[in-house]
Amino acid sequence: MAEGREKSESRRQSWLMCLIANIHRDPRKSRAKKPKDFDPFSEENKPVNDIAGLRAAFERASAGKEAQR
């Protein structure tokens, strides 16, 4: 029960931090933030523990950088 409440509070706070960050960002210099960027319980924020997961994370990051060019 405590973990569920912690996740709920974290989700709410990540939405607020996302809103504040997007209000104060420069649209020409940075991309819009998403709530999952601030949520510690998000699936994307979990540490990678094996080589296959590390390779997949690296390929996703590389593909994102190539798309921005």
Secondary structure, 3 states (H helix, E strand, C coil): CHHHHHHHHHHHHHHHHHHHHHHCCCCCCCCCCCHHHCCCCCHHHCCCCCHHHHHHHHHHHHHHHHHHC
